[in-house]
Amino acid sequence: MDETGEQTSLRERAYESFTQHLLLRDVRPGQFISQRRLVELTGLPLGAIREAIPRLEADGLIKTVPQRGLQVAHIDLNLIREAFQFRMFLEKEALALFTLSVSDEEIAKLLKDHRDIAEAAASGKVSPELDEHAQAVDWGMHDAFIDRLGNSIISNAYRVNSIKMRLINQERFRIAGHVASVMKEHLAILEAVERRSVEEAVERLSAHIRNARDRALAV
């Protein structure tokens, strides 16, 4: 790899490492953090951190505060409203295409995954492992809708918004204690997809996203 390629690789690694630490809660929303601390966290050179900062700022994950340094994006009502609105716009269009193009096998797999979790929750088999699995299945369904578009520009923008959505979930609304209700809403969407009913699927998705937004805003 030439020097330019190596610099790009280090910059990408710095960006990805920061977002991972953010989602792992090693770095908290609203926290002020120095470049030196980021070097310690990521194990990457200071140059890579400095090169990653403009992209992190452009994505709204950090901001530079004069005389105070770097501040991690904090969760406020405006961020919640904007993140959910952005998600709503993209996912409605993506789900319409998904409903018409998803294979019977793929939708059957999604339905089985959700029904298995719903049955476990209904039987009282609540555990941190079930919560973690339910969260992964939750995110995986929404990601599948966006992936169906096959548009890298949209996928990249959605990925950045997904980081913000996950921060909102961590700070304002965790799936623990709500697995049954979330799975019920997802199953309503997927059963409409199974019937190839675009209008119904989009309507149920919209209701699901609005419910999630309202829960986050109510905290």
WOWOFEN-V369829 format. One record per pair of residues at least 24 apart in sequence whose C-alpha atoms are under 10 Angstrom apart, sorted by the first residue. I is the first residue (numbers start at 1). J is the second residue. D is the distance in whole Angstrom. If there is no record, write none. Layout:
I&J&D ; I&J&D
//
This chain:
7&47&9 ; 7&48&7 ; 7&51&9 ; 8&48&8 ; 8&51&9 ; 8&52&9 ; 9&48&9 ; 10&44&7 ; 10&45&8 ; 10&47&9 ; 10&48&6 ; 10&49&8 ; 10&51&9 ; 10&52&9 ; 11&44&9 ; 11&45&10 ; 11&47&8 ; 11&48&5 ; 11&49&7 ; 11&50&8 ; 11&51&6 ; 11&52&5 ; 11&53&9 ; 11&55&9 ; 12&48&8 ; 12&49&10 ; 12&51&9 ; 12&52&7 ; 12&55&10 ; 13&42&9 ; 13&44&8 ; 13&48&8 ; 13&49&9 ; 13&52&9 ; 14&38&9 ; 14&39&9 ; 14&41&10 ; 14&42&7 ; 14&43&9 ; 14&44&7 ; 14&45&9 ; 14&46&10 ; 14&47&10 ; 14&48&6 ; 14&49&6 ; 14&50&9 ; 14&51&9 ; 14&52&6 ; 14&53&9 ; 14&56&10 ; 15&42&9 ; 15&48&9 ; 15&49&8 ; 15&51&9 ; 15&52&6 ; 15&53&8 ; 15&55&8 ; 15&56&7 ; 16&42&9 ; 16&52&9 ; 16&56&10 ; 17&41&8 ; 17&42&6 ; 17&43&9 ; 17&44&9 ; 18&42&7 ; 18&49&9 ; 18&52&9 ; 18&53&10 ; 18&56&9 ; 18&61&10 ; 19&56&9 ; 19&61&8 ; 19&160&10 ; 19&163&8 ; 20&163&9 ; 22&61&9 ; 22&72&9 ; 22&163&9 ; 22&164&10 ; 22&166&10 ; 22&167&8 ; 23&163&8 ; 23&164&9 ; 23&166&7 ; 23&167&7 ; 23&170&8 ; 24&167&10 ; 24&170&10 ; 25&167&9 ; 25&170&9 ; 27&72&8 ; 28&71&10 ; 28&72&7 ; 28&73&9 ; 28&74&8 ; 28&75&10 ; 28&167&9 ; 28&171&10 ; 29&61&9 ; 29&62&9 ; 29&71&8 ; 29&72&5 ; 29&73&5 ; 29&74&4 ; 29&75&6 ; 29&76&10 ; 29&164&10 ; 29&167&8 ; 29&168&9 ; 29&171&9 ; 30&62&9 ; 30&63&10 ; 30&70&10 ; 30&71&6 ; 30&72&5 ; 30&73&5 ; 30&74&4 ; 30&75&7 ; 30&76&10 ; 31&62&10 ; 31&70&8 ; 31&71&6 ; 31&72&5 ; 31&73&8 ; 31&74&8 ; 32&62&9 ; 32&63&10 ; 32&64&9 ; 32&65&9 ; 32&68&8 ; 32&69&7 ; 32&70&6 ; 32&71&4 ; 32&72&6 ; 32&73&10 ; 33&62&10 ; 33&68&9 ; 33&69&7 ; 33&70&5 ; 33&71&6 ; 33&72&7 ; 34&68&9 ; 34&69&7 ; 34&70&6 ; 34&71&9 ; 35&69&9 ; 35&70&8 ; 56&160&10 ; 59&157&9 ; 59&160&7 ; 59&161&9 ; 59&164&10 ; 60&160&9 ; 60&161&9 ; 60&164&9 ; 61&160&9 ; 61&161&10 ; 61&163&9 ; 61&164&8 ; 73&164&9 ; 73&167&9 ; 74&164&10 ; 74&167&9 ; 74&168&9 ; 74&171&10 ; 75&164&9 ; 75&165&10 ; 75&167&8 ; 75&168&7 ; 75&171&8 ; 75&172&9 ; 76&168&9 ; 76&172&10 ; 76&217&9 ; 77&216&9 ; 77&217&7 ; 77&218&10 ; 78&217&10 ; 79&164&8 ; 79&165&9 ; 79&168&9 ; 80&164&9 ; 80&165&8 ; 80&167&10 ; 80&168&7 ; 80&169&10 ; 80&172&10 ; 80&213&7 ; 80&214&10 ; 80&216&7 ; 80&217&7 ; 81&213&7 ; 81&214&9 ; 81&216&9 ; 81&217&8 ; 82&161&10 ; 83&158&10 ; 83&160&10 ; 83&161&6 ; 83&162&8 ; 83&163&10 ; 83&164&7 ; 83&165&7 ; 83&168&9 ; 83&213&9 ; 84&161&9 ; 84&162&10 ; 84&164&10 ; 84&165&8 ; 84&209&7 ; 84&210&8 ; 84&212&9 ; 84&213&6 ; 84&214&10 ; 84&216&10 ; 85&209&9 ; 85&210&9 ; 85&213&9 ; 86&157&10 ; 86&158&8 ; 86&161&8 ; 87&142&10 ; 87&146&10 ; 87&157&10 ; 87&158&7 ; 87&161&7 ; 87&162&8 ; 87&165&9 ; 87&206&10 ; 87&209&8 ; 88&202&10 ; 88&205&8 ; 88&206&7 ; 88&207&10 ; 88&208&10 ; 88&209&7 ; 88&210&9 ; 89&206&9 ; 90&145&9 ; 90&146&7 ; 90&149&10 ; 90&154&8 ; 90&155&10 ; 90&157&10 ; 90&158&8 ; 91&142&8 ; 91&143&9 ; 91&144&10 ; 91&145&7 ; 91&146&6 ; 91&149&10 ; 91&158&9 ; 91&202&9 ; 91&205&8 ; 91&206&9 ; 91&209&9 ; 92&145&9 ; 92&146&9 ; 92&198&10 ; 92&199&10 ; 92&201&9 ; 92&202&6 ; 92&203&9 ; 92&204&10 ; 92&205&7 ; 92&206&7 ; 93&145&9 ; 93&146&9 ; 93&149&9 ; 93&198&10 ; 93&202&8 ; 94&142&9 ; 94&143&10 ; 94&144&9 ; 94&145&5 ; 94&146&5 ; 94&147&8 ; 94&148&7 ; 94&149&6 ; 94&150&10 ; 94&202&9 ; 95&142&9 ; 95&144&9 ; 95&145&5 ; 95&146&8 ; 95&148&8 ; 95&149&9 ; 95&189&9 ; 95&193&9 ; 95&198&8 ; 95&199&10 ; 95&201&7 ; 95&202&7 ; 95&205&8 ; 96&145&9 ; 96&148&10 ; 96&149&10 ; 96&193&9 ; 96&196&9 ; 96&197&9 ; 96&198&5 ; 96&199&8 ; 96&200&10 ; 96&201&8 ; 96&202&7 ; 97&145&8 ; 97&146&9 ; 97&148&7 ; 97&149&7 ; 97&198&8 ; 98&144&8 ; 98&145&6 ; 98&146&8 ; 98&147&9 ; 98&148&6 ; 98&149&8 ; 98&193&8 ; 98&196&9 ; 98&198&9 ; 98&201&10 ; 99&145&9 ; 99&148&10 ; 99&189&10 ; 99&190&9 ; 99&192&8 ; 99&193&5 ; 99&194&8 ; 99&195&9 ; 99&196&6 ; 99&197&7 ; 99&198&6 ; 99&199&10 ; 99&201&8 ; 99&202&9 ; 100&193&8 ; 100&194&10 ; 100&195&10 ; 100&196&6 ; 100&197&8 ; 100&198&7 ; 101&148&8 ; 101&193&10 ; 101&196&9 ; 102&144&10 ; 102&145&9 ; 102&148&8 ; 102&193&9 ; 102&194&9 ; 102&196&9 ; 103&194&9 ; 104&193&10 ; 104&194&8 ; 106&194&10 ; 107&190&7 ; 107&191&9 ; 107&193&8 ; 107&194&7 ; 108&190&9 ; 108&191&10 ; 108&194&8 ; 110&137&8 ; 110&140&9 ; 110&141&7 ; 110&144&10 ; 110&186&10 ; 110&187&9 ; 110&190&8 ; 110&191&10 ; 111&183&10 ; 111&186&9 ; 111&187&7 ; 111&188&10 ; 111&189&10 ; 111&190&7 ; 111&191&8 ; 111&194&9 ; 112&187&10 ; 113&137&7 ; 113&138&10 ; 113&183&10 ; 113&187&10 ; 114&138&9 ; 114&141&10 ; 114&180&10 ; 114&182&10 ; 114&183&6 ; 114&184&8 ; 114&186&8 ; 114&187&7 ; 114&190&9 ; 115&180&10 ; 115&183&8 ; 115&184&9 ; 115&186&10 ; 115&187&8 ; 116&183&10 ; 117&179&8 ; 117&180&8 ; 117&183&7 ; 118&179&7 ; 118&180&6 ; 118&181&9 ; 118&182&9 ; 118&183&6 ; 118&184&7 ; 118&187&9 ; 119&180&8 ; 119&183&10 ; 120&179&10 ; 120&180&9 ; 121&177&9 ; 121&178&9 ; 121&179&7 ; 121&180&6 ; 121&181&10 ; 121&183&9 ; 122&179&9 ; 122&180&7 ; 126&176&9 ; 126&177&8 ; 126&179&9 ; 127&176&9 ; 127&177&10 ; 128&176&8 ; 130&176&9 ; 130&179&9 ; 131&174&9 ; 131&175&7 ; 131&176&6 ; 131&177&8 ; 131&178&9 ; 131&179&7 ; 132&175&8 ; 132&176&8 ; 132&179&10 ; 134&175&8 ; 134&176&9 ; 134&178&10 ; 134&179&7 ; 134&180&10 ; 134&182&9 ; 134&183&8 ; 135&174&9 ; 135&175&7 ; 135&176&9 ; 135&179&8 ; 135&182&10 ; 135&183&10 ; 137&183&9 ; 138&175&9 ; 138&179&10 ; 138&182&8 ; 138&183&8 ; 138&186&8 ; 139&166&9 ; 141&186&9 ; 141&190&9 ; 142&186&10 ; 142&205&10 ; 165&213&10 ; 168&213&10 ; 168&216&7 ; 168&217&10 ; 169&212&9 ; 169&213&10 ; 169&215&10 ; 169&216&8 ; 171&216&9 ; 171&219&9 ; 172&213&10 ; 172&215&8 ; 172&216&5 ; 172&217&8 ; 172&218&9 ; 172&219&6 ; 173&212&8 ; 173&213&9 ; 173&215&7 ; 173&216&6 ; 173&217&9 ; 173&218&10 ; 173&219&8 ; 174&216&9 ; 182&208&8 ; 182&211&10 ; 182&212&9 ; 184&208&10 ; 185&209&10 ; 185&211&10
//
